């Protein structure tokens, strides 16, 4: 397969670079100074893209590489790829589902507990010498006891989160575009209905045009002044300025966020707030899980070019062929 040429627009983890570099001819776009000259000379020879969310893969990008057959995405979320344009061109898009669900769910529960019980704030209290100087950290007003958690997006990761929450003996409700079959949790037909009904709202919503800013001022209003918002999905699903306002004005009580709209940029106003817990998008960030994701990306690429077909094509992709 060495004669097959691939292009990585941005750096990927070593496992991916090494394995794809051994099997294929892999070009590293970020190391190429004259990109126009590269496209002129090599653009038409590129048959696969290896992407990880750094660069938007859209009509304009694909013009440079007109013979691409497959876009292999690192991550379950593939919102940086314009899947509609790819599908119209007959290009396969793959992602890395399942292998990260349990890890992301673990992180979500950690973030939720940190936020509800103010654990980072109480740790800061200790480190600042306040325990000895001023006394115990104040009791928290919020608790999981007797509370209801609403999940936006009861997919693979949402279900893994719900399974963990069951052990915490809380009530679970959810919102999806459609009710999930054979599911015992209460379904709320709209986001506002869900927000109104729960104490803690957890978003696992993916990015992309369909979810853009769907968690807006009205949803925060519905969640209310005792409400807690957790986001482990995509930042773009949230109207970030509206969320900042809601936190500032006490429209909601607090938030725990692993994702942001313009990563790695996090609004300075959020960083200055005491009633938020902020993580730098670490949901799947362990060697164990990232290696599984990397291997799945490699398997998708080699599967396609060896004629076996892609292992995990996304829903919008033209596969299997009709
Ligand atoms: C990764 C993710 O952090 O899978 C996703 O969609 O957001 C995370 O698992 C990300 O893909 C790393 O680039």
Boltz pocket constraint, residues with backbone or C-beta under 6 A from the ligand:
constraints:
  - pocket:
      binder: B
      contacts: [[A, 52], [A, 53], [A, 74], [A, 75], [A, 76], [A, 77], [A, 78], [A, 96], [A, 100], [A, 233], [A, 281], [A, 282], [A, 283], [A, 284], [A, 285]]
      max_distance: 6.0
